[in-house]
Amino acid sequence: MSTDEYKRQAAEAAVALVQPGMLLGLGHGSTVRFALEALAAQLRAGALSDIIVVPASLQTQAECERLGIPLGALNDYAQLDLTIDGADEMDGQFNLIKGGGGALLREKILAQNSQRLAIIVDEGKLSERVGSRFRLPLEVLPFGWVHQAGFIATLGGAASLRVTAGGEPVLSDQGNYLLDCDFGPIAGPAALAAALEARSGVLEHGLFLGLATDVFVAGADGVRHLRADAFTSPS
Protein backbone atom coordinates (compact mmCIF):
# COMPACT_ATOMS: atom_id res chain seq x y z
CA MET A 1 0.00 0.00 0.00
CA SER A 2 1.31 3.48 -0.86
CA THR A 3 2.30 6.14 1.66
CA ASP A 4 -0.53 8.32 0.36
CA GLU A 5 -3.03 5.58 1.13
CA TYR A 6 -1.66 5.30 4.67
CA LYS A 7 -2.02 9.07 5.05
CA ARG A 8 -5.61 8.87 3.80
CA GLN A 9 -6.45 6.12 6.31
CA ALA A 10 -4.95 8.07 9.22
CA ALA A 11 -6.75 11.25 8.15
CA GLU A 12 -10.11 9.53 7.92
CA ALA A 13 -9.61 8.00 11.37
CA ALA A 14 -8.88 11.44 12.85
CA VAL A 15 -11.88 13.01 11.14
CA ALA A 16 -14.05 10.44 12.94
CA LEU A 17 -13.42 12.54 16.09
CA VAL A 18 -15.28 15.48 14.55
CA GLN A 19 -18.81 16.09 15.80
CA PRO A 20 -21.50 18.46 14.48
CA GLY A 21 -21.06 22.01 15.74
CA MET A 22 -17.32 21.74 16.40
CA LEU A 23 -14.79 24.51 15.91
CA LEU A 24 -11.83 22.93 14.11
CA GLY A 25 -8.26 23.90 13.36
CA LEU A 26 -6.72 22.40 10.23
CA GLY A 27 -2.97 22.38 9.63
CA HIS A 28 -1.06 22.35 6.38
CA GLY A 29 0.35 19.77 4.01
CA SER A 30 -0.41 16.63 2.05
CA THR A 31 -1.81 14.64 4.97
CA VAL A 32 -4.15 17.47 5.97
CA ARG A 33 -5.55 17.58 2.43
CA PHE A 34 -6.85 14.04 2.96
CA ALA A 35 -8.58 15.24 6.15
CA LEU A 36 -10.14 18.12 4.24
CA GLU A 37 -11.46 15.74 1.61
CA ALA A 38 -12.97 13.50 4.31
CA LEU A 39 -14.60 16.49 6.02
CA ALA A 40 -16.02 17.75 2.75
CA ALA A 41 -17.45 14.32 1.93
CA GLN A 42 -19.19 14.13 5.32
CA LEU A 43 -20.60 17.62 4.90
CA ARG A 44 -21.99 16.75 1.48
CA ALA A 45 -23.50 13.55 2.83
CA GLY A 46 -25.12 15.37 5.76
CA ALA A 47 -23.16 13.36 8.34
CA LEU A 48 -21.63 16.62 9.65
CA SER A 49 -23.12 20.07 10.01
CA ASP A 50 -22.42 23.45 11.59
CA ILE A 51 -18.66 22.98 11.75
CA ILE A 52 -16.27 25.91 11.36
CA VAL A 53 -12.64 25.46 10.25
CA VAL A 54 -9.77 27.80 11.08
CA PRO A 55 -6.96 27.09 8.57
CA ALA A 56 -3.26 27.23 9.43
CA SER A 57 -2.15 28.43 6.00
CA LEU A 58 -3.31 30.27 2.92
CA GLN A 59 -3.08 27.01 1.01
CA THR A 60 -5.36 25.21 3.47
CA GLN A 61 -7.74 28.17 3.33
CA ALA A 62 -7.87 27.92 -0.47
CA GLU A 63 -8.55 24.18 -0.26
CA CYS A 64 -11.40 24.77 2.20
CA GLU A 65 -12.92 27.35 -0.12
CA ARG A 66 -12.63 24.97 -3.08
CA LEU A 67 -14.30 22.16 -1.14
CA GLY A 68 -17.04 24.32 0.36
CA ILE A 69 -15.89 23.92 3.97
CA PRO A 70 -17.05 26.83 6.20
CA LEU A 71 -14.21 29.04 7.43
CA GLY A 72 -13.75 31.14 10.55
CA ALA A 73 -11.11 33.38 12.15
CA LEU A 74 -9.28 32.34 15.31
CA ASN A 75 -9.79 35.76 16.91
CA ASP A 76 -13.54 35.14 16.97
CA TYR A 77 -13.35 32.11 19.30
CA ALA A 78 -12.09 31.57 22.81
CA GLN A 79 -10.88 28.05 22.02
CA LEU A 80 -11.09 25.44 19.29
CA ASP A 81 -12.51 22.01 20.03
CA LEU A 82 -10.02 20.07 17.92
CA THR A 83 -7.12 20.67 15.56
CA ILE A 84 -6.10 18.05 13.02
CA ASP A 85 -2.59 18.24 11.60
CA GLY A 86 0.27 16.16 10.28
CA ALA A 87 3.85 15.83 11.52
CA ASP A 88 7.25 15.29 9.96
CA GLU A 89 8.56 13.14 12.81
CA MET A 90 7.39 11.81 16.18
CA ASP A 91 9.11 9.95 19.01
CA GLY A 92 7.69 7.68 21.67
CA GLN A 93 6.98 10.54 24.09
CA PHE A 94 4.72 12.41 21.63
CA ASN A 95 7.46 14.94 20.85
CA LEU A 96 6.92 16.18 17.30
CA ILE A 97 8.89 17.95 14.60
CA LYS A 98 6.66 19.98 12.30
CA GLY A 99 7.18 22.72 9.75
CA GLY A 100 8.29 20.92 6.60
CA GLY A 101 5.55 22.78 4.77
CA GLY A 102 6.54 26.12 6.28
CA ALA A 103 3.37 26.75 8.32
CA LEU A 104 4.81 25.96 11.77
CA LEU A 105 4.00 29.33 13.38
CA ARG A 106 0.30 29.29 12.60
CA GLU A 107 0.11 25.54 13.22
CA LYS A 108 1.49 26.00 16.73
CA ILE A 109 -0.90 28.86 17.44
CA LEU A 110 -3.82 26.60 16.51
CA ALA A 111 -2.41 23.73 18.56
CA GLN A 112 -1.98 25.89 21.67
CA ASN A 113 -5.54 27.16 21.39
CA SER A 114 -7.27 23.80 20.94
CA GLN A 115 -8.71 21.43 23.50
CA ARG A 116 -7.33 18.49 21.51
CA LEU A 117 -4.62 18.13 18.87
CA ALA A 118 -4.94 15.06 16.66
CA ILE A 119 -1.84 14.24 14.63
CA ILE A 120 -2.06 12.06 11.53
CA VAL A 121 1.06 10.24 10.28
CA ASP A 122 2.19 7.15 8.45
CA GLU A 123 4.46 4.75 10.32
CA GLY A 124 7.53 6.05 8.47
CA LYS A 125 7.36 9.24 10.56
CA LEU A 126 8.11 7.43 13.82
CA SER A 127 11.59 7.48 15.34
CA GLU A 128 13.32 6.84 18.64
CA ARG A 129 14.34 10.50 18.92
CA VAL A 130 13.11 13.49 16.96
CA GLY A 131 15.83 14.86 14.72
CA SER A 132 16.87 11.38 13.62
CA ARG A 133 14.96 11.56 10.34
CA PHE A 134 14.07 15.22 9.82
CA ARG A 135 15.77 18.57 10.24
CA LEU A 136 14.19 21.07 12.64
CA PRO A 137 12.52 24.02 10.85
CA LEU A 138 12.64 27.55 12.23
CA GLU A 139 10.75 30.63 11.11
CA VAL A 140 13.03 33.65 11.46
CA LEU A 141 12.94 37.33 10.63
CA PRO A 142 14.75 38.17 7.39
CA PHE A 143 16.56 40.93 9.33
CA GLY A 144 19.80 39.39 10.61
CA TRP A 145 18.90 35.84 9.64
CA VAL A 146 22.57 34.93 9.11
CA HIS A 147 23.14 35.56 12.81
CA GLN A 148 20.38 33.11 13.67
CA ALA A 149 22.21 30.50 11.61
CA GLY A 150 25.34 31.29 13.64
CA PHE A 151 23.38 30.90 16.87
CA ILE A 152 22.23 27.46 15.77
CA ALA A 153 25.89 26.48 15.39
CA THR A 154 26.52 27.42 19.04
CA LEU A 155 23.76 24.95 20.00
CA GLY A 156 25.45 22.17 18.06
CA GLY A 157 23.33 22.37 14.91
CA ALA A 158 23.86 23.32 11.28
CA ALA A 159 21.30 25.66 9.70
CA SER A 160 20.55 26.16 6.02
CA LEU A 161 18.23 28.71 4.46
CA ARG A 162 15.26 27.15 2.67
CA VAL A 163 15.31 28.35 -0.94
CA THR A 164 13.25 27.91 -4.07
CA ALA A 165 14.45 26.08 -7.19
CA GLY A 166 15.60 29.49 -8.43
CA GLY A 167 17.69 30.12 -5.33
CA GLU A 168 15.38 32.70 -3.71
CA PRO A 169 14.44 32.41 -0.02
CA VAL A 170 11.21 30.53 0.61
CA LEU A 171 8.82 32.82 2.47
CA SER A 172 6.28 31.82 5.09
CA ASP A 173 2.73 33.16 4.88
CA GLN A 174 3.98 35.93 7.19
CA GLY A 175 6.78 36.86 4.76
CA ASN A 176 9.56 35.45 6.95
CA TYR A 177 12.49 33.15 6.16
CA LEU A 178 12.72 29.47 7.03
CA LEU A 179 15.85 27.74 8.33
CA ASP A 180 16.22 23.95 8.35
CA CYS A 181 18.49 22.91 11.21
CA ASP A 182 20.31 19.60 11.50
CA PHE A 183 20.86 18.69 15.16
CA GLY A 184 20.87 14.94 14.66
CA PRO A 185 18.87 12.95 17.23
CA ILE A 186 17.77 15.48 19.88
CA ALA A 187 18.42 14.15 23.37
CA GLY A 188 16.81 17.10 25.18
CA PRO A 189 14.02 18.63 23.07
CA ALA A 190 12.63 20.75 25.93
CA ALA A 191 16.02 22.36 26.61
CA LEU A 192 16.55 23.05 22.91
CA ALA A 193 13.06 24.54 22.63
CA ALA A 194 13.75 26.85 25.59
CA ALA A 195 17.02 28.07 24.04
CA LEU A 196 15.33 28.82 20.72
CA GLU A 197 12.40 30.58 22.37
CA ALA A 198 14.79 32.90 24.21
CA ARG A 199 16.48 34.05 20.98
CA SER A 200 15.31 37.32 19.41
CA GLY A 201 14.64 36.93 15.71
CA VAL A 202 13.61 33.28 16.02
CA LEU A 203 9.85 33.60 15.65
CA GLU A 204 9.00 29.92 16.00
CA HIS A 205 10.58 26.48 16.04
CA GLY A 206 9.16 23.20 14.83
CA LEU A 207 9.38 21.32 18.13
CA PHE A 208 5.82 20.62 19.26
CA LEU A 209 6.12 19.34 22.82
CA GLY A 210 3.26 18.42 25.12
CA LEU A 211 0.64 19.47 22.59
CA ALA A 212 -0.57 16.33 20.81
CA THR A 213 -3.40 14.55 22.62
CA ASP A 214 -4.10 11.92 19.95
CA VAL A 215 -1.97 10.41 17.19
CA PHE A 216 -3.31 8.26 14.36
CA VAL A 217 -0.54 6.12 12.85
CA ALA A 218 -1.30 4.24 9.64
CA GLY A 219 0.79 1.33 8.42
CA ALA A 220 0.71 -2.20 7.10
CA ASP A 221 -1.27 -3.40 10.13
CA GLY A 222 -3.94 -0.67 9.85
CA VAL A 223 -4.45 2.51 11.87
CA ARG A 224 -3.40 2.78 15.50
CA HIS A 225 -4.94 5.46 17.74
CA LEU A 226 -2.35 6.50 20.32
CA ARG A 227 -3.27 8.75 23.25
CA ALA A 228 -0.90 11.13 24.99
CA ASP A 229 -1.98 10.13 28.49
CA ALA A 230 -0.31 6.77 27.90
CA PHE A 231 3.10 8.42 27.51
CA THR A 232 5.55 10.29 29.69
CA SER A 233 6.03 14.05 29.60
CA PRO A 234 8.49 15.59 27.06
CA SER A 235 12.11 15.70 28.21
N, C-alpha and C positions, 0 to 999 in steps of 0.2 A: 504494500500500500504506500502511496506517495506521502511526502511530508505535508503537502497541501491538504490531503484527505485527513491526516491526523489533526491538522489545525482546525479543519471544519468540524470534526467530531468534538474536539475540546470546546470550540466556540458554541456549538449547539448545546452542549451540556451546561455551560455557564449561563446561557440565555434561559435555560429552564428555571433559574432562580428568579427571573423577572416576573413580577405580578402586576396586574392592572393598577394604574394610578401611581406607579413608582416614578421617582426622579432618578435618572440614570446618568452616569458619566461614561463616556466612551473614549478610549485611548486612540492610538494611531498605529497604522501598520497593516501588514497583510493578514495577520490573524484576526485583528479587529474587524476587517472587512467581512470576514465570514460571520462574525457576530451581528454585524449590521444587516447582512442578508437574511439571517435567521429571524431577527427582530421584524424586518419588513414583511417577511412571509407570514409571521404570526399576526401582525396588524392587518394584513390583507384578508386573512382567514377569519378575523374576528376573535381570535384566541387571546389577544391583548388589546387593551384600550386605555386611553387617557395617560399614556406614558409621555414623559418629556425627557429628551436627551440633551446633555451638555457636552459638546465635542471638545477634544483636547487639541485639535489642529484644524487648520483651514481645509486640509484635505478630507478629514473626517466630516467636517461640516458640509462640504460639497457632496460627499457620498450620501449623507443623511437627506439632503435636499433632493438629490436624484431619486432616492428610494421612497420619498414621501414620509420620512420619519420626523415627527414634530420636534422642534428645537427650542431650547431655552438658554438663558444666560445665568451663569453661576451667581452673579451678584443678586439675583432675584430670590434666592433660596438660602435658608439657614444651613441646610445640610442635604446632601444627596443620599438616597437610600442605598445605592449600589453603583460601583464603577467596575466596568469590565475592560480589561487591557491585556496585552501580551507582555512578554519579557524576553530578553536576549539570553539570560542565564539565570539559574536559580540553584542554591545549595540546599542542604538538608535542614537548615534552620530558617528557611523562608527568606533568606537574604536574596535580593534580586539585583541584577544589573539591567537597566533599561536605557533607552535613548538612541538605539541604533537608527531610528527613523528621524531623530532630531527634535522630538516633541517632549523631551524629558521635563522641562520646566512646567508646562501646562499639565502634563500627566501627573506630576507629583502634587500640584495644587488640587487637582480633582481627587487624588487618592487621600490626601490629608483632610478633605472635606466630605468624605463618604463614610457611612456607617460600615459598609463592607467593601472590600476590594477583591474581586475575583480575577485571578490571573489564568490565562489560557496559553498552554505551551505544548509542544510535542516533546517526546522523551529525550530528544537530542539536545535540549536546552539544560538538562540537569548536569550538575557537576559537584565534586566534593567541596570545592571552594570557588566562590565567584572570582572571576579574573583568570580562571584556568582556560576558558574557551573564548572569552570576549573581552575586548578592551573597554575601559570605563569612559563613557562620554561625559564631557563637561560642556555647559553653555557658558561662554565668557563674553565680556564686553570686547568689541573690536579695539577700543582704546587700551593700549598696553598689553595686547594679548601675548606678545612674545615673552613678557615677564611672567605671565601665568605658566607658560611652558617651562620656563626656568624654575619656577616654584615647584612644579611637578617633579622635576629632576631632584630637588632637595628631599622629596618624600620617597625617592627610590623608583620613580616611574619615568617613562619616556613618552612625551606628548607629541602628537602630530596634528596639524591643522587639517580639518576635513575640507576637501576641495572638490570642485566639479570636474568633469572630464576635460574641460578647457582650462583648468588650473586656477579658477576663481574660488574664493572662499564660499563654502556652503553657508547659507544664512538660515537661522531659525525663523519661525513665524514672527518673532519679535525683532528680527533684523540683527541678531547677534551671531558670533562665530561659534563653531563647535570644535572642540579638541577631543581626540581619541587617545586615551592614556593607557599604556601597557604597564601594569604593575605586576604581572604574573598572578599566581594564586594569592589572594588577599587574606592574610592570616587574621587581621584585625579590622574588619570593615567599619565598625563603629568609630574607632580611633581615626581611620582615614577620613570618614565622613565629617568628623568634627574638625579636622585640620582644613579640609576644603571649605567648610561652611564659615570658617573664621577668616578666609582670604578675600579681601576686597577685589572685585573684578570677576570673581568666580560666582556666577549668578545661580547655577544649580549643577549638581552632580547626579550621575545615574545610579547611585546606590540607593535602593529603596529598602529600608530596614524597618521591620516592625509594622509594616503597612498592610501586607497581604493577609486576608483572613481565610481565603479559599483559593486553592490552585487545582485546575483541571489539567491533568497530564494525559495526553493521548499517545498510544503506542501500539505495538503488535498485539498486546493483550487487552486492548480496549482503552476506555477512559477511566482514570482513577481520580476521585475527588479527595484531595488532601485538605485538612483543616489546620489552621495555624495553632490552635490550642493543643494540638498533639506534639508540638515542637518546642524547643527551648528558645529563650530570647536571643536576639542577635548579639554577637560578641565582636 
